[in-house]
Amino acid sequence: MKFEWKIVIFAVVCSLAFMFIFTYGCSLGQKTLYAYQVGIYKEASNKDEKLAELKEMGIEGYTYTKNDQYYVLSMISEKKEDIEKHATQVKGIMKTYIVPTSTTNEMLLDSLSKGDDL
């Protein structure tokens, strides 16, 4: 085999390897969290009412504050199917966040309240 062909083959193999590493290797330390948002309120009393309503339905509920507004989430899950099933019980919107694998629900809420880009 000619030396030039060996260089071309080596370059193609290296390109494919680097493409694979950068495409899939970077996502190994990440996971997707799905959150279901059911309200944004300016008054704390409205937030508390919504959380009480969720509790009556048997839903824990989560909240965070950002820009003087209260955000209420009814569910956070790594499984999109769980959120889609949950959406049949409660009206809201699903949000998706790519986060490090070590991220907990509390860490996600803290990041959201600080306005961090996720």
N, C-alpha and C positions, 0 to 999 in steps of 0.2 A: 504494500500500500504506500502511496506517495505521502511524503511528509506533509504536504499541503492539505490532503484529505484528513490526516490525523488531527491537524490543527482545527479544521472546520468541525469535525466530529466532537473534539474536546470542547470547543466553544459552544456548540449546541447543547451538549450534556450539562456543562456548567450553567448555561442560561436557564435550562429547565430546572436544575437543582435550586438555583437562587430564586427563581420564580415561585417554586413550591415552598421554600423556606419563608419567604416574605409574605406569601399569601396565607399559608396555613400555620406556620410557626409562630407568627405574631399573635394569632388568636388563641393559642394554647393556654395562655394565662388569663383568659377572659371568659365571661359568661354573659348571657342575656337575661335581664330581669324585666318582667312585664308588670306594669302597675295599672290598676283600674281606678281612674279618677272620677269621683262622683259629685264634686262640687268645689267651688271657689267662693269664699265668703269674706266680706269686709268686717263683719261683726263676729266677735267670738261666740256670742250667744247662738247665732245661726249655725256656726260650726258645731257647737255642743249639741244642738238639736239634731243635726244630721248624724253625728256619732251615736246619739241615743237611739235614733231610728234604726241605724245599722245594727246596734246591739240587740234591739228587739227582734231583729231578723236573724240573730245568731251570728252576726258578722263582727269581727273584732274592730276593724277600721284603723286607719293610720292618719296622722295629720302632720303638717309642717307649715311654717310661716315663711313667706317670702314677699318682700315689697309691701309690707303691712296688709297682706291678704292671707287668709287661712285656706290651705288646700287640703281636701279630704280625699283619701284613697280608701277604697273598700277591700282591696286585695293587692298583694305583691306576690308574684310567683315566678319560678324559673320555667314553668310549663305554660305555653301559650294556650293549650287546650283547656287548662283549668280556668284561665281568664275568660275564654270564650264561653265556657259553660256558666261561669259566674255572671256574665253579661246578660244571660237570659233572666236573671233574678233582679238585677239592679240596672238602672239607666245610668250610663256614663260613657267615658272614652278610655280606650286602652293606649298606654304609652309604653315605649320600648327603650330600654337603656342597656348599653354595652358597658360592662363594668369588670374590674378585676375579680378573679374567682374568689378572693377572700372577702368580698363585700357582703355585709349583712344588710337586713332591712333597715336597721337603725342608721347604718353608715350611708345608705342610699338617701334616706330622709334628711340626714344632716347635710349631705352634698346638695340636695335639691333646695334646701332652705338657704344655703349660702349662694345659690345661683351658679354653682359649678357646672360646666358643660360636661355632659355625660354622653 
